[in-house]
């Protein structure tokens, strides 16, 4: 069986949360926090992203082995570990940088994302507002944002926000965990 690695770029609120979730998944080879989707030229900084003026979203770029996990499975995990029905908000994090978004690289990924959204919409009371957009330039976030949960498990945000997401992940997707 050939190791076939693909990448998908997802935003679902703070990238620390999304990164922590996907680092737990079998078949995920790498998760990089970063920024994309904005209109300001050049590499943005975290401070600029937080201003809400760049148009960028906090995202993670996930490299995964398609022999172990499919894009559909990754997207189901994505939709069950954040609220895709809130526009530009996840919990207390508010602003366009926290939008729910799937950045696709080709028409096949776009079709898969749209099909997953259509299939799971009946499980939500409110309309899914997740943006499905073509991936533009991806900018890796500053080093201190990488592996944030792993390096800061006792930090307040991690215990209050990320730990409950990981508990939900273990409850709903135990068969997909490393």
Residue frames as a rotation matrix with the C-alpha (Angstrom) as fourth column:
UNK 1
0.585 0.811 0.000 0.00
0.811 -0.585 0.000 0.00
0.000 0.000 -1.000 0.00
UNK 2
-0.319 -0.698 0.642 1.46
0.690 -0.635 -0.348 3.34
0.650 0.331 0.684 -1.05
UNK 3
-0.233 0.158 -0.960 1.59
0.796 -0.536 -0.282 6.15
-0.558 -0.830 0.000 1.50
UNK 4
-0.244 0.254 0.936 -0.49
0.751 -0.561 0.348 8.87
0.613 0.788 -0.054 -0.12
UNK 5
-0.446 0.027 -0.895 -0.25
0.729 -0.569 -0.381 12.14
-0.519 -0.822 0.234 1.78
UNK 6
-0.019 0.516 0.856 -2.67
0.701 -0.604 0.380 14.97
0.713 0.608 -0.350 1.06
UNK 7
-0.902 -0.196 -0.385 -3.23
0.419 -0.617 -0.666 18.31
-0.107 -0.762 0.639 2.75
UNK 8
0.134 0.921 0.366 -6.36
0.724 -0.343 0.598 20.18
0.676 0.185 -0.713 3.72
UNK 9
-0.893 -0.421 0.158 -6.57
0.243 -0.747 -0.619 23.59
0.378 -0.514 0.770 5.39
UNK 10
0.076 0.962 -0.261 -9.29
0.723 0.127 0.680 24.18
0.687 -0.240 -0.686 7.98
UNK 11
-0.850 -0.216 0.480 -10.36
-0.151 -0.773 -0.616 27.03
0.504 -0.597 0.625 10.23
UNK 12
0.104 0.898 -0.428 -12.71
0.454 0.340 0.824 26.50
0.885 -0.280 -0.372 13.14
UNK 13
0.988 0.157 -0.003 -11.98
0.083 -0.507 0.858 29.21
0.134 -0.847 -0.514 15.67
UNK 14
0.514 -0.842 0.164 -8.68
-0.783 -0.383 0.491 29.52
-0.351 -0.381 -0.856 17.45
UNK 15
0.410 -0.381 -0.828 -6.04
-0.603 0.568 -0.560 27.49
0.684 0.730 0.003 15.65
UNK 16
-0.629 -0.602 0.492 -4.72
-0.764 0.362 -0.534 26.17
0.143 -0.712 -0.688 18.97
UNK 17
-0.009 0.735 0.678 -7.98
-0.655 0.508 -0.559 24.24
-0.755 -0.449 0.477 19.39
UNK 18
0.824 0.364 -0.435 -8.13
-0.563 0.426 -0.708 22.89
-0.072 0.828 0.556 15.85
UNK 19
-0.008 -0.927 -0.375 -4.46
-0.746 0.255 -0.615 21.91
0.666 0.275 -0.694 15.95
UNK 20
-0.585 -0.225 0.779 -4.90
-0.776 0.435 -0.456 20.04
-0.236 -0.872 -0.429 19.26
UNK 21
0.438 0.825 0.356 -7.85
-0.587 0.563 -0.583 18.06
-0.681 0.046 0.731 17.87
UNK 22
0.877 0.011 -0.481 -6.19
-0.441 0.414 -0.796 16.93
0.190 0.910 0.367 14.66
UNK 23
-0.195 -0.980 0.026 -2.87
-0.878 0.163 -0.451 16.05
0.438 -0.111 -0.892 16.30
UNK 24
-0.294 0.166 0.941 -4.80
-0.713 0.618 -0.332 13.24
-0.637 -0.768 -0.064 18.05
UNK 25
0.638 0.761 -0.118 -6.08
-0.605 0.400 -0.688 11.59
-0.477 0.511 0.716 14.84
UNK 26
0.006 -0.556 0.831 -4.68
0.267 0.802 0.534 8.39
-0.964 0.218 0.153 13.32
UNK 27
0.255 0.014 0.967 -3.38
0.953 0.165 -0.254 9.05
-0.163 0.986 0.029 9.83
UNK 28
0.987 -0.019 0.162 -2.64
0.007 -0.988 -0.156 12.73
0.163 0.155 -0.974 10.46
UNK 29
0.378 -0.925 -0.035 1.05
0.845 0.361 -0.395 13.14
0.378 0.119 0.918 9.74
UNK 30
-0.750 -0.639 -0.171 1.48
0.660 -0.707 -0.252 16.85
0.040 -0.302 0.952 10.50
UNK 31
0.523 0.851 0.047 -0.55
0.838 -0.524 0.153 19.87
0.155 -0.040 -0.987 11.63
UNK 32
-0.666 -0.745 0.042 0.74
0.739 -0.666 -0.097 23.41
0.101 -0.034 0.994 11.11
UNK 33
0.312 0.732 -0.605 -0.99
0.739 -0.588 -0.330 26.50
-0.597 -0.344 -0.724 12.49
UNK 34
-0.777 -0.595 0.206 -1.12
0.590 -0.572 0.571 29.46
-0.222 0.565 0.795 10.15
UNK 35
-0.132 0.668 -0.733 -3.09
-0.075 -0.744 -0.664 32.09
-0.988 -0.033 0.148 8.32
UNK 36
-0.882 -0.086 0.462 -4.82
0.454 0.101 0.885 32.27
-0.123 0.991 -0.050 4.94
UNK 37
-0.063 0.962 0.265 -7.76
0.998 0.053 0.046 33.82
0.030 0.267 -0.963 3.18
UNK 38
0.237 0.132 -0.962 -6.79
0.475 -0.880 -0.004 37.46
-0.848 -0.456 -0.271 3.56
UNK 39
0.815 0.159 0.557 -6.24
0.572 -0.372 -0.731 40.31
0.091 0.914 -0.394 1.18
UNK 40
0.793 -0.593 -0.140 -3.23
-0.487 -0.756 0.438 42.02
-0.365 -0.279 -0.888 2.72
UNK 41
0.711 -0.569 -0.413 -0.06
-0.158 0.443 -0.883 41.25
0.685 0.693 0.225 0.76
UNK 42
-0.301 -0.931 0.206 2.92
-0.576 0.006 -0.818 39.68
0.760 -0.365 -0.538 2.44
UNK 43
-0.364 0.080 -0.928 3.15
0.529 0.838 -0.135 37.46
0.767 -0.540 -0.348 5.49
UNK 44
0.370 0.565 0.738 0.80
-0.334 -0.660 0.673 38.65
0.867 -0.495 -0.056 8.22
UNK 45
-0.823 -0.566 0.044 1.65
-0.198 0.214 -0.957 38.59
0.532 -0.796 -0.288 11.91
UNK 46
-0.458 0.651 -0.606 -0.55
0.844 0.532 -0.066 37.34
0.280 -0.541 -0.793 14.72
UNK 47
-0.568 0.204 -0.797 -1.05
0.381 -0.794 -0.475 40.92
-0.729 -0.573 0.373 15.91
UNK 48
-0.835 0.245 -0.493 -2.24
-0.533 -0.581 0.615 41.93
-0.136 0.776 0.616 12.43
UNK 49
-0.689 0.598 -0.410 -4.57
0.232 0.718 0.657 38.93
0.687 0.357 -0.633 12.20
UNK 50
-0.473 0.483 -0.737 -6.10
0.874 0.151 -0.461 39.77
-0.111 -0.863 -0.493 15.58
UNK 51
-0.839 0.164 -0.518 -6.95
-0.125 -0.986 -0.108 43.27
-0.529 -0.026 0.848 14.34
UNK 52
0.039 0.877 0.479 -9.47
0.500 0.398 -0.769 41.70
-0.865 0.270 -0.423 11.96
UNK 53
0.439 0.131 -0.889 -8.25
-0.447 -0.826 -0.343 44.03
-0.779 0.548 -0.305 9.21
UNK 54
-0.586 -0.778 -0.227 -6.25
-0.602 0.231 0.765 41.53
-0.543 0.585 -0.603 7.12
UNK 55
0.285 0.779 -0.558 -9.13
-0.954 0.289 -0.084 39.24
0.096 0.556 0.826 6.18
UNK 56
-0.506 -0.551 -0.663 -7.05
-0.471 0.821 -0.323 36.20
0.722 0.149 -0.675 7.11
UNK 57
0.749 0.657 0.088 -8.41
-0.487 0.456 0.745 33.31
0.449 -0.600 0.662 9.16
UNK 58
-0.251 -0.710 0.658 -6.57
-0.913 0.399 0.082 31.36
-0.321 -0.581 -0.748 11.82
UNK 59
0.713 0.460 -0.529 -6.25
-0.649 0.718 -0.251 27.92
0.264 0.523 0.811 10.22
UNK 60
0.053 -0.731 0.680 -4.39
-0.461 0.586 0.666 24.65
-0.886 -0.349 -0.306 10.41
UNK 61
0.239 -0.080 -0.968 -2.89
-0.925 0.283 -0.252 22.89
0.294 0.956 -0.007 7.45
UNK 62
0.349 0.054 0.936 -3.28
-0.571 0.804 0.167 19.16
-0.743 -0.592 0.312 7.97
UNK 63
-0.291 -0.452 -0.843 -1.15
-0.892 0.446 0.069 16.58
0.345 0.773 -0.533 6.17
UNK 64
0.161 0.471 0.867 -2.84
-0.715 0.661 -0.226 13.18
-0.680 -0.584 0.443 6.28
UNK 65
-0.893 -0.450 0.018 -2.33
-0.358 0.733 0.578 9.68
-0.274 0.510 -0.816 4.91
UNK 66
-0.148 0.908 -0.392 -5.30
-0.986 -0.104 0.131 8.76
0.078 0.406 0.911 2.71
UNK 67
-0.335 -0.010 -0.942 -4.64
-0.178 0.983 0.053 5.05
0.925 0.185 -0.331 3.34
UNK 68
-0.852 -0.035 -0.523 -5.48
0.489 0.307 -0.817 5.63
0.189 -0.951 -0.244 7.01
UNK 69
-0.226 0.778 -0.585 -8.11
0.516 -0.414 -0.750 8.39
-0.826 -0.472 -0.308 7.01
UNK 70
-0.189 0.261 0.947 -10.19
0.959 -0.159 0.235 10.02
0.212 0.952 -0.220 4.32
UNK 71
-0.913 -0.052 0.404 -10.97
0.055 -0.999 -0.005 13.67
0.403 0.017 0.915 3.78
UNK 72
0.035 0.997 0.062 -14.63
-0.142 -0.056 0.988 12.90
0.989 -0.043 0.140 4.55
UNK 73
0.386 0.067 -0.920 -13.65
0.782 0.505 0.365 11.45
0.489 -0.860 0.142 7.93
UNK 74
-0.677 -0.685 -0.269 -11.47
0.732 -0.586 -0.348 14.46
0.081 -0.432 0.898 8.73
UNK 75
-0.724 0.447 0.525 -14.32
-0.189 -0.861 0.473 16.81
0.663 0.243 0.708 7.85
UNK 76
0.367 0.841 -0.398 -16.79
0.233 0.331 0.914 14.92
0.901 -0.428 -0.075 10.06
UNK 77
0.004 -0.466 -0.885 -14.32
0.995 0.088 -0.042 15.32
0.097 -0.880 0.464 12.96
UNK 78
-0.892 -0.347 0.291 -13.96
0.362 -0.932 -0.002 19.01
0.272 0.104 0.957 12.05
UNK 79
-0.351 0.843 0.408 -17.72
-0.252 -0.505 0.826 19.58
0.902 0.187 0.390 12.15
UNK 80
0.559 0.596 -0.576 -18.20
0.368 0.444 0.817 17.76
0.743 -0.669 0.029 15.45
UNK 81
0.017 -0.628 -0.778 -15.43
1.000 0.012 0.012 19.59
0.002 -0.778 0.628 17.30
UNK 82
-0.944 -0.134 -0.301 -16.51
0.171 -0.980 -0.100 23.19
-0.282 -0.146 0.948 16.61
UNK 83
-0.001 0.995 -0.104 -19.79
0.427 -0.093 -0.899 25.01
-0.904 -0.046 -0.425 15.97
UNK 84
-0.791 -0.360 0.495 -20.15
0.574 -0.158 0.803 25.46
-0.211 0.919 0.332 12.20
UNK 85
0.091 0.928 0.362 -23.40
0.941 -0.199 0.274 27.40
0.326 0.315 -0.891 12.64
UNK 86
0.614 0.066 -0.787 -21.91
0.481 -0.822 0.305 30.55
-0.627 -0.566 -0.536 14.19
UNK 87
0.703 -0.317 0.637 -20.58
0.519 -0.384 -0.764 33.25
0.486 0.867 -0.106 11.90
UNK 88
0.069 -0.811 0.581 -17.13
-0.043 -0.584 -0.811 34.56
0.997 0.031 -0.076 12.80
UNK 89
0.060 -0.024 0.998 -17.27
-0.968 -0.247 0.053 33.17
0.245 -0.969 -0.038 16.32
UNK 90
0.106 -0.004 -0.994 -16.30
0.195 0.981 0.016 30.14
0.975 -0.196 0.105 18.36
UNK 91
0.148 0.025 -0.989 -17.13
0.980 0.129 0.150 30.49
0.131 -0.991 -0.005 22.03
UNK 92
0.568 0.021 -0.823 -15.63
0.429 -0.860 0.275 33.71
-0.702 -0.509 -0.498 23.35
UNK 93
-0.587 -0.810 0.002 -13.38
0.364 -0.261 0.894 34.11
-0.724 0.525 0.448 20.29
UNK 94
0.545 0.837 0.050 -15.03
0.514 -0.287 -0.808 36.62
-0.662 0.466 -0.587 17.95
UNK 95
0.093 -0.451 -0.888 -13.97
-0.581 -0.748 0.319 38.10
-0.808 0.487 -0.331 14.63
UNK 96
0.761 0.246 -0.600 -13.53
-0.648 0.291 -0.704 37.09
0.002 0.924 0.381 11.01
UNK 97
-0.249 -0.938 -0.240 -10.21
-0.879 0.323 -0.351 35.44
0.407 0.123 -0.905 11.88
UNK 98
-0.725 0.033 0.688 -12.20
-0.458 0.723 -0.517 32.79
-0.515 -0.690 -0.509 13.81
UNK 99
0.130 0.852 -0.508 -14.57
-0.979 0.030 -0.200 31.89
-0.155 0.523 0.838 10.97
UNK 100
0.136 0.022 0.990 -15.46
-0.039 0.999 -0.017 28.31
-0.990 -0.036 0.137 10.14
UNK 101
0.508 -0.055 -0.859 -13.84
-0.822 -0.328 -0.465 27.59
-0.256 0.943 -0.212 6.79
UNK 102
0.427 -0.408 0.806 -12.61
0.390 0.888 0.243 24.78
-0.815 0.211 0.539 4.57
UNK 103
0.260 -0.431 -0.864 -9.92
-0.795 -0.604 0.062 25.79
-0.548 0.671 -0.499 2.07
UNK 104
0.703 0.062 0.709 -9.84
0.249 0.912 -0.326 23.35
-0.667 0.406 0.625 -0.83
UNK 105
-0.277 -0.900 -0.338 -7.08
-0.259 -0.269 0.928 22.89
-0.925 0.344 -0.159 -3.41
UNK 106
-0.984 -0.006 -0.176 -9.06
-0.171 0.256 0.951 21.30
0.040 0.967 -0.253 -6.24
UNK 107
-0.310 0.944 -0.116 -12.60
-0.821 -0.204 0.534 20.63
0.480 0.261 0.837 -7.41
UNK 108
-0.104 0.235 -0.967 -12.63
0.198 0.957 0.211 17.13
0.975 -0.169 -0.146 -5.89
UNK 109
-0.799 -0.228 -0.557 -11.93
0.581 -0.050 -0.812 18.52
0.157 -0.972 0.173 -2.40
UNK 110
-0.843 0.535 0.052 -14.57
-0.538 -0.840 -0.079 21.22
0.001 -0.094 0.996 -2.94
UNK 111
-0.120 0.830 -0.544 -17.16
-0.551 0.400 0.732 18.61
0.826 0.388 0.410 -3.95
UNK 112
-0.311 -0.063 -0.948 -16.32
0.578 0.780 -0.241 16.43
0.755 -0.623 -0.207 -0.92
UNK 113
-0.970 -0.082 -0.230 -16.62
0.234 -0.578 -0.782 19.42
-0.069 -0.812 0.580 1.44
UNK 114
-0.608 0.792 -0.058 -19.96
-0.772 -0.573 0.275 20.48
0.185 0.212 0.960 -0.04
UNK 115
-0.055 0.576 -0.816 -21.30
-0.191 0.796 0.575 16.90
0.980 0.187 0.066 0.11
UNK 116
-0.610 -0.208 -0.764 -20.28
0.662 0.397 -0.636 16.52
0.435 -0.894 -0.105 3.77
UNK 117
-0.958 0.285 -0.025 -21.99
-0.233 -0.829 -0.508 19.81
-0.166 -0.481 0.861 4.63
UNK 118
-0.309 0.889 -0.339 -25.17
-0.783 -0.035 0.621 18.71
0.540 0.457 0.706 2.82
UNK 119
-0.109 0.229 -0.967 -25.14
0.146 0.966 0.212 15.33
0.983 -0.118 -0.138 4.56
UNK 120
-0.619 -0.203 -0.759 -24.63
0.738 0.180 -0.650 16.67
0.268 -0.963 0.038 8.07
UNK 121
-0.795 0.322 0.514 -26.87
-0.283 -0.946 0.156 19.75
0.537 -0.022 0.843 7.86
UNK 122
0.183 0.964 -0.195 -29.91
-0.157 0.225 0.962 17.79
0.970 -0.145 0.193 9.16
UNK 123
0.100 -0.220 -0.970 -28.03
0.848 0.528 -0.032 17.14
0.520 -0.820 0.239 12.43
UNK 124
-0.871 -0.415 -0.263 -27.86
0.490 -0.772 -0.405 20.87
-0.035 -0.482 0.876 13.20
UNK 125
0.086 0.930 -0.358 -30.76
0.818 -0.271 -0.507 23.08
-0.569 -0.250 -0.784 14.27
UNK 126
0.508 0.015 -0.862 -29.21
-0.209 -0.968 -0.140 26.14
-0.836 0.251 -0.488 12.61
UNK 127
0.991 -0.134 -0.017 -27.79
0.002 0.140 -0.990 26.54
0.135 0.981 0.139 9.12
UNK 128
0.316 -0.949 0.008 -24.13
0.773 0.262 0.578 25.61
-0.551 -0.176 0.816 8.68
UNK 129
0.962 0.013 -0.274 -22.26
-0.100 -0.914 -0.394 28.80
-0.255 0.406 -0.877 7.73
UNK 130
0.167 -0.956 0.241 -18.88
0.278 0.280 0.919 27.19
-0.946 -0.086 0.312 7.06
UNK 131
0.517 -0.134 -0.846 -17.18
-0.732 -0.581 -0.355 28.90
-0.444 0.803 -0.398 4.14
UNK 132
0.433 -0.437 0.788 -15.82
0.550 0.821 0.153 26.65
-0.714 0.368 0.596 1.37
UNK 133
0.841 -0.199 -0.503 -13.11
-0.411 -0.840 -0.355 28.59
-0.351 0.505 -0.788 -0.48
UNK 134
0.765 -0.643 -0.033 -10.16
0.325 0.429 -0.843 28.01
0.556 0.634 0.537 -2.76
UNK 135
0.593 -0.639 -0.489 -6.88
0.619 -0.025 0.785 27.97
-0.514 -0.769 0.381 -0.84
UNK 136
0.856 -0.438 0.276 -4.64
-0.141 -0.709 -0.691 30.93
0.498 0.552 -0.669 -1.52
UNK 137
-0.155 -0.988 0.025 -1.25
-0.229 0.011 -0.973 31.60
0.961 -0.157 -0.228 0.02
UNK 138
0.834 0.292 -0.467 -0.77
0.335 0.405 0.851 29.86
0.438 -0.866 0.240 3.38
UNK 139
0.055 -0.801 0.596 1.44
-0.463 -0.549 -0.695 31.56
0.884 -0.238 -0.401 5.94
UNK 140
0.023 -0.136 -0.990 2.85
0.673 0.735 -0.085 29.53
0.739 -0.665 0.108 8.82
UNK 141
0.883 0.346 0.317 2.14
-0.014 -0.655 0.755 31.14
0.469 -0.672 -0.574 12.18
UNK 142
0.167 -0.828 0.535 4.87
-0.845 -0.399 -0.355 32.20
0.508 -0.393 -0.767 14.55
UNK 143
-0.502 -0.513 -0.697 6.80
-0.181 0.850 -0.495 29.39
0.846 -0.122 -0.519 16.28
UNK 144
-0.947 0.085 0.309 5.09
-0.306 0.048 -0.951 29.90
-0.096 -0.995 -0.020 19.65
UNK 145
0.005 0.998 -0.070 1.73
-0.966 -0.013 -0.257 29.00
-0.258 0.069 0.964 18.05
UNK 146
0.004 -0.065 -0.998 2.98
-0.607 0.793 -0.054 25.61
0.795 0.606 -0.036 16.82
UNK 147
-0.259 -0.036 -0.965 2.14
0.446 0.882 -0.152 22.61
0.857 -0.469 -0.212 19.04
UNK 148
-0.354 0.092 0.931 0.55
-0.535 -0.836 -0.121 25.10
0.767 -0.540 0.345 21.41
UNK 149
0.679 0.689 0.254 -1.55
-0.611 0.337 0.716 22.65
0.408 -0.642 0.650 23.41
UNK 150
0.653 -0.491 -0.576 1.28
0.467 0.860 -0.204 20.13
0.596 -0.135 0.791 23.71
UNK 151
-0.388 -0.913 0.129 3.55
0.531 -0.335 -0.778 22.85
0.753 -0.233 0.615 25.07
UNK 152
-0.822 0.131 0.555 0.99
-0.407 -0.816 -0.410 24.60
0.399 -0.562 0.724 27.31
UNK 153
-0.418 0.715 -0.560 -1.47
0.377 0.698 0.609 21.98
0.826 0.043 -0.561 28.63
UNK 154
-0.260 0.307 -0.915 -1.90
0.963 0.019 -0.267 23.71
-0.065 -0.951 -0.301 32.00
UNK 155
-0.997 -0.061 0.041 -2.42
0.067 -0.985 0.160 27.20
0.030 0.162 0.986 30.55
UNK 156
-0.564 0.822 -0.080 -5.93
-0.179 -0.216 -0.960 28.58
-0.806 -0.527 0.269 31.30
UNK 157
-0.031 0.555 -0.831 -7.17
-0.973 -0.207 -0.102 28.64
-0.228 0.806 0.547 27.70
UNK 158
-0.608 -0.278 -0.743 -6.05
-0.529 0.841 0.118 25.04
0.592 0.465 -0.658 27.21
UNK 159
-0.968 0.234 -0.095 -7.81
0.230 0.662 -0.713 23.75
-0.104 -0.712 -0.694 30.32
UNK 160
-0.418 0.860 -0.293 -10.99
-0.160 -0.387 -0.908 25.78
-0.894 -0.333 0.299 29.81
UNK 161
0.284 0.548 -0.787 -11.43
-0.819 -0.287 -0.496 25.55
-0.498 0.785 0.368 26.03
UNK 162
-0.217 -0.442 -0.871 -9.22
-0.879 0.476 -0.023 22.87
0.425 0.760 -0.492 24.46
UNK 163
-0.935 -0.178 0.307 -9.66
-0.314 0.816 -0.485 20.11
-0.164 -0.550 -0.819 27.07
UNK 164
-0.101 0.960 0.262 -13.47
-0.297 0.223 -0.929 20.02
-0.949 -0.172 0.263 26.60
UNK 165
0.409 0.186 -0.893 -12.99
-0.908 -0.018 -0.420 19.78
-0.094 0.982 0.161 22.80
UNK 166
-0.563 -0.690 -0.456 -10.60
-0.702 0.690 -0.177 16.87
0.437 0.220 -0.872 23.28
UNK 167
-0.737 0.390 0.551 -13.07
-0.247 0.603 -0.758 15.18
-0.629 -0.695 -0.348 25.65
UNK 168
0.359 0.896 -0.263 -15.78
-0.568 -0.015 -0.823 15.51
-0.741 0.445 0.503 23.00
UNK 169
0.074 -0.447 -0.892 -13.36
-0.953 0.232 -0.195 14.13
0.294 0.864 -0.409 20.40
UNK 170
-0.885 -0.448 0.124 -12.63
-0.462 0.819 -0.341 11.08
0.051 -0.359 -0.932 22.60
UNK 171
-0.386 0.833 0.396 -16.36
-0.239 0.325 -0.915 10.54
-0.891 -0.448 0.074 23.15
UNK 172
0.548 0.739 -0.392 -17.42
-0.499 -0.087 -0.862 10.85
-0.671 0.668 0.321 19.51
UNK 173
0.741 -0.332 -0.584 -14.40
-0.557 0.183 -0.810 9.57
0.376 0.925 -0.049 17.57
UNK 174
0.466 -0.581 0.667 -12.49
-0.613 0.331 0.717 7.19
-0.637 -0.743 -0.202 19.85
UNK 175
0.654 -0.157 0.740 -11.90
0.440 0.875 -0.203 4.81
-0.616 0.458 0.641 16.92
UNK 176
0.814 -0.313 0.489 -9.98
0.356 -0.395 -0.847 7.53
0.458 0.864 -0.210 15.06
UNK 177
0.832 -0.475 0.286 -7.51
-0.551 -0.654 0.517 8.41
-0.059 -0.588 -0.807 17.83
UNK 178
0.111 -0.906 -0.407 -3.80
-0.562 0.281 -0.778 7.57
0.820 0.315 -0.478 17.82
